[in-house]
């Protein structure tokens, strides 16, 4: 019998569905999450002061002597691509769940949301290279395939090369994909990644979920020494937490700031999620913030 990872999605799926029902127009909430850039130009309309000024067409406004907004028709058939890091770095956990288990629950729960809205969910998994690219599809079979793939421990291992995954999307991604959702701990983000993020975000609506274990930020408060090992090259280091904690936290915060700055400069909405607590609450707040900004294109 094949061993499975601890992937528990029932509670998360129920919580997401309940949350959507609490809103008067759940379709609006859904579109705010996966609003996409797949729009066809339809014409012009009078500018509404509540809209983002970027919607104004200045040439048309000058010609007609009044402010006009561009009007777009959104594609009804949304295609959401989840891009998941399955490298050895995600097979770590000091809480109840490994990072890979936590990330898998997010992907499976959100794909359920997509599929139940009669849209298409796709999945690209990568470690040191792209391992699988599943084109966005509808249906229960897609959901079941995601679950079986991500619950299998053999899916995980190897390095973590986000640049390779982004290059692949840039070169091979369906131009009609509505949104790309990146899920990783992003420990290997560098200057080249910043350029690739800009390119992907220009082409697709892009979101990023940064998955962290508590020890990724702060060393445990224990006496004595222990060995840490680099998952990519096997190098080991003997450390004493009480002596190394300050430098460790400084380096962690520095890297996280570089990551968040990379997302912000690319116009990518992102959230930081920690495996020691449910992702639902942070996701709810994330949705509320996107609603407040009123950046949805009409």
C-alpha positions in Angstrom: 0.0 0.0 0.0 1.4 3.4 -1.0 2.1 5.7 1.9 0.4 9.1 1.7 1.4 12.4 3.2 -0.8 14.0 5.8 -3.1 16.0 3.4 -6.3 17.1 5.1 -8.4 19.3 2.9 -12.0 18.7 4.1 -12.0 21.4 6.8 -10.2 23.9 4.6 -12.6 23.4 1.7 -15.6 23.7 4.0 -14.2 26.9 5.5 -13.6 28.5 2.1 -17.1 27.6 0.9 -18.6 29.0 4.1 -16.6 32.2 3.8 -17.8 32.8 0.2 -21.5 32.3 1.2 -21.2 35.0 3.9 -20.8 37.6 1.1 -23.9 38.9 -0.8 -22.2 38.4 -4.1 -19.8 35.4 -3.8 -19.0 35.7 -7.6 -17.5 39.1 -6.9 -15.3 37.7 -4.2 -14.2 34.9 -6.5 -13.4 37.3 -9.3 -11.4 39.5 -7.0 -9.2 36.5 -6.1 -8.7 35.3 -9.6 -9.5 38.4 -11.5 -7.2 37.7 -14.4 -5.9 39.7 -17.3 -7.9 37.9 -19.9 -10.1 40.8 -21.1 -11.3 41.9 -24.6 -11.7 45.6 -25.3 -15.4 46.4 -25.7 -15.5 50.2 -25.9 -15.7 53.3 -23.7 -17.9 54.6 -20.9 -18.0 57.7 -18.7 -15.3 57.6 -16.0 -16.6 56.8 -12.5 -14.6 58.5 -9.8 -14.4 55.2 -7.8 -12.4 53.5 -10.6 -8.6 53.3 -10.8 -7.3 56.2 -12.9 -5.3 53.7 -15.0 -8.6 52.8 -16.7 -8.9 56.2 -18.2 -8.2 56.5 -22.0 -6.7 60.0 -22.3 -6.8 60.1 -26.1 -10.5 59.2 -26.2 -11.2 61.6 -23.3 -9.5 64.5 -25.1 -11.4 63.7 -28.3 -14.8 63.7 -26.6 -14.1 66.5 -24.1 -14.9 64.3 -21.0 -13.2 61.6 -19.0 -13.8 58.1 -20.5 -12.8 54.7 -19.2 -11.9 51.7 -21.2 -14.6 49.0 -21.0 -13.5 45.4 -21.1 -15.3 42.1 -21.5 -13.9 39.5 -19.2 -13.6 35.9 -20.5 -16.1 33.7 -18.7 -13.9 30.6 -18.8 -11.1 31.2 -16.3 -8.0 29.2 -16.3 -6.0 29.2 -13.1 -2.5 27.8 -13.0 -1.0 26.7 -9.7 2.8 26.6 -9.6 4.1 24.6 -6.7 7.6 24.0 -5.4 8.1 20.3 -4.6 11.8 20.5 -3.8 13.4 18.9 -0.7 13.2 22.3 1.0 9.5 21.9 1.2 9.8 18.6 3.1 10.5 20.2 6.4 8.4 20.9 9.4 8.7 21.6 13.1 4.9 22.1 13.5 2.1 19.5 12.8 2.6 19.7 9.1 5.5 19.7 6.7 5.6 22.7 4.4 4.8 20.5 1.4 1.7 19.2 3.2 0.5 22.7 4.1 1.2 23.9 0.5 -0.7 20.9 -1.0 -3.7 21.7 1.1 -3.8 25.2 -0.2 -3.5 24.1 -3.8 -6.2 21.4 -3.5 -8.6 23.6 -1.6 -8.3 26.5 -4.1 -8.5 24.1 -7.0 -11.8 22.8 -5.6 -13.0 26.4 -5.5 -12.0 26.9 -9.2 -13.5 23.6 -10.4 -16.8 24.1 -8.5 -17.1 27.5 -10.2 -17.0 25.5 -13.5 -13.6 27.0 -14.4 -10.3 25.2 -15.2 -7.5 24.4 -12.8 -3.9 23.6 -13.9 -0.8 22.6 -12.1 2.9 23.0 -12.7 5.2 21.3 -10.2 8.9 22.0 -10.0 12.1 21.2 -8.1 15.4 21.8 -9.8 13.5 21.7 -13.0 9.8 21.5 -14.1 8.5 18.0 -13.3 5.0 18.2 -14.6 2.8 20.7 -16.4 -0.9 19.9 -16.3 -3.0 22.1 -18.6 -6.0 23.8 -16.9 -9.0 21.5 -17.0 -12.4 21.2 -15.4 -14.0 18.3 -13.6 -13.8 16.1 -10.5 -11.0 14.0 -12.2 -8.7 17.0 -12.2 -9.3 17.5 -8.5 -8.7 13.9 -7.7 -5.5 13.9 -9.8 -4.2 16.9 -7.9 -4.9 15.2 -4.6 -3.3 11.9 -5.5 -0.2 13.5 -7.0 0.4 15.9 -4.1 -0.3 13.3 -1.4 2.4 11.0 -2.9 5.8 11.4 -1.1 7.6 10.4 -4.3 6.4 13.7 -5.9 8.9 15.6 -3.7 12.6 15.9 -3.5 15.5 17.5 -5.3 16.5 21.2 -5.6 14.3 24.3 -5.9 14.7 26.3 -9.1 11.9 28.9 -9.4 13.7 30.6 -12.3 13.4 27.4 -14.4 9.7 27.3 -13.6 9.2 31.0 -14.5 11.2 30.6 -17.7 8.9 27.6 -18.6 5.8 29.7 -18.0 7.1 32.6 -20.1 8.0 30.3 -23.0 5.2 27.7 -22.9 2.3 29.2 -20.9 -1.1 29.4 -22.4 -1.7 33.1 -23.2 -5.3 32.7 -22.1 -4.4 31.7 -18.5 -6.3 34.1 -16.2 -4.1 33.9 -13.1 -0.8 32.2 -12.0 -0.5 31.3 -8.3 3.1 30.7 -7.0 3.5 28.6 -3.9 6.9 28.1 -2.3 9.1 29.1 0.6 11.0 31.1 -2.0 14.4 30.5 -0.3 16.3 30.8 -3.6 14.9 34.0 -4.9 17.7 36.1 -6.5 18.1 39.1 -8.9 17.3 37.0 -11.9 14.1 35.8 -10.2 13.1 39.5 -9.9 13.3 39.9 -13.7 11.4 36.7 -14.4 8.7 37.7 -11.9 8.3 41.0 -13.7 7.9 39.2 -17.0 5.3 36.7 -15.7 3.4 39.4 -13.9 3.2 41.6 -17.0 1.7 38.6 -18.9 -0.6 37.1 -16.3 -2.3 38.2 -13.1 0.1 36.7 -10.5 -0.2 35.9 -6.9 2.4 34.4 -4.5 2.0 32.4 -1.3 5.2 32.2 0.8 5.1 29.1 3.0 7.2 29.3 6.2 7.9 27.0 9.0 8.4 28.7 12.4 12.1 27.6 12.4 12.6 29.3 9.1 12.5 32.6 11.0 13.5 31.8 14.6 15.7 29.1 16.0 14.2 27.0 18.9 15.0 28.1 22.4 16.9 25.0 23.5 20.2 24.3 25.2 23.0 22.4 23.6 24.0 22.0 20.0 22.4 20.4 16.9 23.3 19.8 13.3 21.5 21.5 10.4 21.9 20.2 6.8 21.6 22.0 3.5 18.9 20.1 1.5 20.5 20.9 -1.8 24.2 20.0 -1.3 24.2 17.9 1.9 26.6 20.3 3.7 26.1 20.1 7.5 26.7 22.7 10.2 26.9 22.3 13.9 25.2 25.2 15.7 24.3 26.3 19.2 20.9 28.1 19.0 21.5 30.6 21.8 24.7 31.8 20.2 23.5 31.8 16.6 19.9 33.0 17.0 20.5 36.7 16.5 22.4 36.4 13.3 20.0 33.7 12.1 17.0 35.9 12.6 18.8 38.8 10.9 19.6 36.8 7.8 16.0 35.4 7.7 14.4 38.8 7.9 16.8 40.2 5.3 15.9 37.4 2.8 12.2 37.8 3.5 12.5 41.5 2.8 14.3 40.9 -0.5 11.5 38.4 -1.4 8.6 40.8 -0.5 10.3 43.7 -2.3 10.7 41.5 -5.4 7.0 40.8 -5.4 6.0 44.4 -4.8 8.2 45.8 -7.5 6.6 43.3 -9.9 3.1 44.3 -8.9 2.4 40.8 -7.4 0.0 40.4 -4.5 1.5 38.0 -1.9 0.8 36.7 1.5 3.1 35.0 4.1 1.7 31.9 5.6 3.1 29.9 8.5 2.5 26.2 8.9 1.8 26.5 12.6 -1.7 28.0 11.9 -4.5 27.6 9.4 -4.1 29.5 6.2 -7.8 30.2 6.0 -7.7 33.3 8.2 -4.8 34.9 6.4 -6.5 34.1 3.1 -9.7 35.8 4.2 -7.8 39.0 5.2 -5.9 38.8 1.8 -9.3 38.8 0.0 -10.6 41.7 2.0 -7.5 43.8 1.2 -7.9 43.1 -2.5 -11.5 44.2 -2.3 -10.5 47.4 -0.6 -8.1 48.3 -3.4 -10.8 48.1 -6.0 -8.4 47.2 -8.7 -10.8 44.9 -10.5 -11.0 45.8 -14.2 -14.5 46.4 -15.4 
